């Protein structure tokens, strides 16, 4: 089984993931926030309660975290951006993500948006137990996005 190490992301980690980001993640960053991969990663990390880099054989393959939603209301926004290596090692990441999301859902109501074109992320979110709404226009360009949610204590 693939060994994955988790740590606090550095600027170098963000630069490596941004330079090798999956095309669907790049397109989602543009559609959601009108920014490129590195800017999307930097903003996401900066606006997060928790941010983590996952490394396989020492190489950063994804960065994920839990963004501020409504701290007083107990809501947070999970996110992940990664390289193709996330899909190459998908079983390892699926198992790990299930544990992480379970921990987050014990503390927060989880909610965010996913680009309706990003079929891999949609399958991953459903597998994790998120409920997805029908797609609606979202973001600066009005692309179709699904709102996804998981009320606290659901998992």
Short mmCIF file of the C-alpha atoms (twelve columns), coordinates in Angstrom:
data_MODEL
# 
_entry.id   MODEL 
# 
loop_
_atom_site.group_PDB 
_atom_site.id 
_atom_site.type_symbol 
_atom_site.label_atom_id 
_atom_site.label_alt_id 
_atom_site.label_comp_id 
_atom_site.label_asym_id 
_atom_site.label_seq_id 
_atom_site.Cartn_x 
_atom_site.Cartn_y 
_atom_site.Cartn_z 
_atom_site.pdbx_PDB_model_num 
ATOM 1   C CA . UNK A 1   0.000   0.000  0.000   1 
ATOM 2   C CA . UNK A 2   1.127   3.528  -0.771  1 
ATOM 3   C CA . UNK A 3   2.544   5.445  2.169   1 
ATOM 4   C CA . UNK A 4   1.149   8.965  2.436   1 
ATOM 5   C CA . UNK A 5   2.595   11.582 4.760   1 
ATOM 6   C CA . UNK A 6   0.568   14.571 5.941   1 
ATOM 7   C CA . UNK A 7   1.974   17.917 7.045   1 
ATOM 8   C CA . UNK A 8   1.372   21.661 7.122   1 
ATOM 9   C CA . UNK A 9   1.759   22.965 3.552   1 
ATOM 10  C CA . UNK A 10  4.670   25.208 2.642   1 
ATOM 11  C CA . UNK A 11  4.773   27.710 -0.216  1 
ATOM 12  C CA . UNK A 12  6.966   25.229 -2.104  1 
ATOM 13  C CA . UNK A 13  4.277   22.529 -1.657  1 
ATOM 14  C CA . UNK A 14  1.646   24.910 -3.036  1 
ATOM 15  C CA . UNK A 15  3.840   25.773 -6.015  1 
ATOM 16  C CA . UNK A 16  4.440   22.094 -6.849  1 
ATOM 17  C CA . UNK A 17  0.759   21.153 -6.575  1 
ATOM 18  C CA . UNK A 18  -0.265  24.237 -8.588  1 
ATOM 19  C CA . UNK A 19  2.239   23.450 -11.360 1 
ATOM 20  C CA . UNK A 20  0.930   19.877 -11.632 1 
ATOM 21  C CA . UNK A 21  -2.746  20.418 -10.771 1 
ATOM 22  C CA . UNK A 22  -5.427  18.257 -12.369 1 
ATOM 23  C CA . UNK A 23  -7.132  20.054 -15.244 1 
ATOM 24  C CA . UNK A 24  -10.564 19.714 -13.608 1 
ATOM 25  C CA . UNK A 25  -9.264  21.400 -10.419 1 
ATOM 26  C CA . UNK A 26  -7.771  24.253 -12.493 1 
ATOM 27  C CA . UNK A 27  -11.049 24.769 -14.334 1 
ATOM 28  C CA . UNK A 28  -12.997 24.723 -11.063 1 
ATOM 29  C CA . UNK A 29  -10.705 27.392 -9.551  1 
ATOM 30  C CA . UNK A 30  -11.262 29.622 -12.569 1 
ATOM 31  C CA . UNK A 31  -15.033 29.050 -12.587 1 
ATOM 32  C CA . UNK A 32  -15.429 29.541 -8.831  1 
ATOM 33  C CA . UNK A 33  -13.062 32.398 -8.084  1 
ATOM 34  C CA . UNK A 34  -11.605 33.640 -11.394 1 
ATOM 35  C CA . UNK A 35  -8.068  32.725 -10.337 1 
ATOM 36  C CA . UNK A 36  -5.318  30.333 -11.328 1 
ATOM 37  C CA . UNK A 37  -4.071  27.279 -9.427  1 
ATOM 38  C CA . UNK A 38  -1.446  28.914 -7.202  1 
ATOM 39  C CA . UNK A 39  -3.683  31.819 -6.216  1 
ATOM 40  C CA . UNK A 40  -6.558  29.410 -5.499  1 
ATOM 41  C CA . UNK A 41  -4.325  27.288 -3.260  1 
ATOM 42  C CA . UNK A 42  -2.870  30.290 -1.434  1 
ATOM 43  C CA . UNK A 43  -6.309  31.801 -0.757  1 
ATOM 44  C CA . UNK A 44  -7.767  28.454 0.315   1 
ATOM 45  C CA . UNK A 45  -4.934  27.779 2.761   1 
ATOM 46  C CA . UNK A 46  -5.068  31.344 4.096   1 
ATOM 47  C CA . UNK A 47  -8.823  31.111 4.724   1 
ATOM 48  C CA . UNK A 48  -8.758  27.708 6.399   1 
ATOM 49  C CA . UNK A 49  -9.127  26.413 9.957   1 
ATOM 50  C CA . UNK A 50  -6.944  23.531 8.910   1 
ATOM 51  C CA . UNK A 51  -4.854  22.985 5.792   1 
ATOM 52  C CA . UNK A 52  -2.845  19.869 5.010   1 
ATOM 53  C CA . UNK A 53  -0.488  18.750 2.271   1 
ATOM 54  C CA . UNK A 54  -0.398  15.051 1.378   1 
ATOM 55  C CA . UNK A 55  2.913   13.696 0.104   1 
ATOM 56  C CA . UNK A 56  3.597   10.385 -1.651  1 
ATOM 57  C CA . UNK A 57  7.279   9.414  -1.682  1 
ATOM 58  C CA . UNK A 58  8.045   12.935 -0.443  1 
ATOM 59  C CA . UNK A 59  6.279   14.601 -3.394  1 
ATOM 60  C CA . UNK A 60  3.263   16.862 -2.661  1 
ATOM 61  C CA . UNK A 61  0.202   15.455 -4.453  1 
ATOM 62  C CA . UNK A 62  -2.687  17.432 -2.967  1 
ATOM 63  C CA . UNK A 63  -3.582  20.138 -0.511  1 
ATOM 64  C CA . UNK A 64  -6.884  20.099 1.324   1 
ATOM 65  C CA . UNK A 65  -8.487  21.855 4.201   1 
ATOM 66  C CA . UNK A 66  -11.462 23.180 6.037   1 
ATOM 67  C CA . UNK A 67  -12.271 26.773 5.187   1 
ATOM 68  C CA . UNK A 68  -14.020 29.242 7.408   1 
ATOM 69  C CA . UNK A 69  -17.738 29.265 6.827   1 
ATOM 70  C CA . UNK A 70  -19.441 30.628 9.877   1 
ATOM 71  C CA . UNK A 71  -17.290 30.014 12.939  1 
ATOM 72  C CA . UNK A 72  -20.030 31.260 15.260  1 
ATOM 73  C CA . UNK A 73  -22.650 29.195 13.433  1 
ATOM 74  C CA . UNK A 74  -20.515 26.050 13.375  1 
ATOM 75  C CA . UNK A 75  -20.297 25.784 9.574   1 
ATOM 76  C CA . UNK A 76  -17.114 25.111 7.596   1 
ATOM 77  C CA . UNK A 77  -16.175 24.552 3.947   1 
ATOM 78  C CA . UNK A 78  -14.135 21.465 2.989   1 
ATOM 79  C CA . UNK A 79  -11.954 21.693 -0.124  1 
ATOM 80  C CA . UNK A 80  -9.229  19.746 -1.961  1 
ATOM 81  C CA . UNK A 81  -7.010  20.511 -4.954  1 
ATOM 82  C CA . UNK A 82  -4.546  17.990 -6.261  1 
ATOM 83  C CA . UNK A 83  -2.420  16.477 -8.958  1 
ATOM 84  C CA . UNK A 84  -3.146  13.392 -11.045 1 
ATOM 85  C CA . UNK A 85  -1.341  11.347 -8.373  1 
ATOM 86  C CA . UNK A 86  -4.468  11.636 -6.179  1 
ATOM 87  C CA . UNK A 87  -6.270  9.444  -8.708  1 
ATOM 88  C CA . UNK A 88  -3.317  7.058  -9.063  1 
ATOM 89  C CA . UNK A 89  -3.450  6.444  -5.290  1 
ATOM 90  C CA . UNK A 90  -7.208  6.849  -4.924  1 
ATOM 91  C CA . UNK A 91  -7.834  3.960  -2.475  1 
ATOM 92  C CA . UNK A 92  -5.318  5.351  -0.028  1 
ATOM 93  C CA . UNK A 93  -6.841  8.818  -0.255  1 
ATOM 94  C CA . UNK A 94  -10.421 7.570  -0.068  1 
ATOM 95  C CA . UNK A 95  -9.765  5.757  3.209   1 
ATOM 96  C CA . UNK A 96  -7.889  8.702  4.672   1 
ATOM 97  C CA . UNK A 97  -10.507 11.234 3.541   1 
ATOM 98  C CA . UNK A 98  -13.304 9.232  5.139   1 
ATOM 99  C CA . UNK A 99  -11.587 9.536  8.549   1 
ATOM 100 C CA . UNK A 100 -10.825 13.241 8.079   1 
ATOM 101 C CA . UNK A 101 -14.377 14.101 7.000   1 
ATOM 102 C CA . UNK A 102 -15.807 12.093 9.901   1 
ATOM 103 C CA . UNK A 103 -13.718 14.176 12.313  1 
ATOM 104 C CA . UNK A 104 -14.746 17.432 10.673  1 
ATOM 105 C CA . UNK A 105 -18.427 16.471 10.667  1 
ATOM 106 C CA . UNK A 106 -18.304 15.846 14.415  1 
ATOM 107 C CA . UNK A 107 -17.387 19.525 14.894  1 
ATOM 108 C CA . UNK A 108 -19.054 21.379 12.024  1 
ATOM 109 C CA . UNK A 109 -21.862 21.458 9.508   1 
ATOM 110 C CA . UNK A 110 -19.972 21.047 6.231   1 
ATOM 111 C CA . UNK A 111 -20.911 22.888 3.037   1 
ATOM 112 C CA . UNK A 112 -19.291 24.036 -0.188  1 
ATOM 113 C CA . UNK A 113 -19.713 24.004 -3.968  1 
ATOM 114 C CA . UNK A 114 -18.331 21.702 -6.659  1 
ATOM 115 C CA . UNK A 115 -18.146 22.386 -10.381 1 
ATOM 116 C CA . UNK A 116 -20.783 20.240 -12.121 1 
ATOM 117 C CA . UNK A 117 -18.150 19.331 -14.778 1 
ATOM 118 C CA . UNK A 118 -15.818 17.808 -12.139 1 
ATOM 119 C CA . UNK A 119 -17.226 14.267 -12.220 1 
ATOM 120 C CA . UNK A 120 -14.355 12.723 -10.219 1 
ATOM 121 C CA . UNK A 121 -14.953 15.120 -7.306  1 
ATOM 122 C CA . UNK A 122 -18.709 14.566 -7.463  1 
ATOM 123 C CA . UNK A 123 -18.229 10.775 -7.151  1 
ATOM 124 C CA . UNK A 124 -15.747 11.308 -4.293  1 
ATOM 125 C CA . UNK A 125 -18.154 13.626 -2.420  1 
ATOM 126 C CA . UNK A 126 -21.040 11.164 -2.767  1 
ATOM 127 C CA . UNK A 127 -18.806 8.312  -1.546  1 
ATOM 128 C CA . UNK A 128 -17.864 10.416 1.484   1 
ATOM 129 C CA . UNK A 129 -21.563 10.845 2.299   1 
ATOM 130 C CA . UNK A 130 -22.244 14.420 1.179   1 
ATOM 131 C CA . UNK A 131 -25.677 15.367 -0.141  1 
ATOM 132 C CA . UNK A 132 -25.493 17.259 -3.453  1 
ATOM 133 C CA . UNK A 133 -28.132 19.716 -4.640  1 
ATOM 134 C CA . UNK A 134 -29.111 20.110 -8.288  1 
ATOM 135 C CA . UNK A 135 -26.630 22.268 -10.205 1 
ATOM 136 C CA . UNK A 136 -27.227 26.010 -10.368 1 
ATOM 137 C CA . UNK A 137 -25.265 28.974 -11.730 1 
ATOM 138 C CA . UNK A 138 -22.518 30.018 -9.315  1 
ATOM 139 C CA . UNK A 139 -19.339 32.087 -9.336  1 
ATOM 140 C CA . UNK A 140 -18.296 35.070 -11.421 1 
ATOM 141 C CA . UNK A 141 -19.034 33.379 -14.768 1 
ATOM 142 C CA . UNK A 142 -22.257 31.580 -13.849 1 
ATOM 143 C CA . UNK A 143 -20.999 28.031 -14.438 1 
ATOM 144 C CA . UNK A 144 -23.120 25.203 -13.077 1 
ATOM 145 C CA . UNK A 145 -22.134 24.122 -9.547  1 
ATOM 146 C CA . UNK A 146 -23.628 21.667 -7.076  1 
ATOM 147 C CA . UNK A 147 -23.930 22.854 -3.489  1 
ATOM 148 C CA . UNK A 148 -22.902 19.954 -1.254  1 
ATOM 149 C CA . UNK A 149 -23.512 19.538 2.448   1 
ATOM 150 C CA . UNK A 150 -23.165 17.259 5.424   1 
ATOM 151 C CA . UNK A 151 -24.900 18.289 8.645   1 
ATOM 152 C CA . UNK A 152 -22.883 17.890 11.839  1 
ATOM 153 C CA . UNK A 153 -22.860 14.348 13.216  1 
ATOM 154 C CA . UNK A 154 -24.116 12.742 9.969   1 
ATOM 155 C CA . UNK A 155 -21.191 10.359 9.367   1 
# 
